[in-house]
Amino acid sequence: MTDRNYLNSLRIPTTHEPLRILMSACLTGIMCGYDGSAYGTYSSVFKILDSDKISLVKILP
């Protein structure tokens, strides 16, 4: 289980070296669901997309 010491030792993301996150493409608004949908809108995902310190890697699981 992740503990505070581990979390405190992680680097702080910057615009030059952003935090990279793998995320299902359908959650980012791409119409790639099995039924051709994007599974709705998720305001928390769009907040992440707007950050310059986070780089999303969109995948199709």
N, C-alpha and C positions, 0 to 999 in steps of 0.2 A: 504494500500500500504506500502511496506517495505521502511523504511527511514534510513538515515545514522546512527542515534543513535542506532537503532536496530542492524544494521550490525556491528557497532563498538563494541557492547556488546557481540557478539558471541565469543565463545572460539576459540583459534588458534589450528588447528589440529596438532598432533604430530605423531610420528611413533608408540607410545604406545597407543594413543587414536586418531585414524584417523577419518577424516570426512567420514561419511557413505552416499553414494548416491545410490538411487534406479534408475536402468537403464534397459531399454528393452534389453533382451539378444541378440536379432538379431543385435543390434547396436554394440555389442562387438565381432561380428564375428561368433557367434553360429548359425548354420543353423536351425532356428526355425520359419522362416516366414511362412505365410499361403501357400506360393508356394514353400517351401523348401529352400528358399534362406536366406542370411544373410543381404540383402539390401545394399550390397556394403561395402566399407571401409570408415571409418571416422577418419581422422588423429587426430582430437581433442580428440576423444574417446581413441585412443591408447596412447596419451600423458597422459591422466588421469590414464589409466591402469598401466603405468610405475611408477606412484608416490607412494612412500611408506607412504605418509600422507593421502591417500585417499583409502577407501575400497568400492569397488563397490558391490552392492547387485543386482545380475542379476535376472530379473523377466520375466515372460511370460504374458504380459497384455492381 
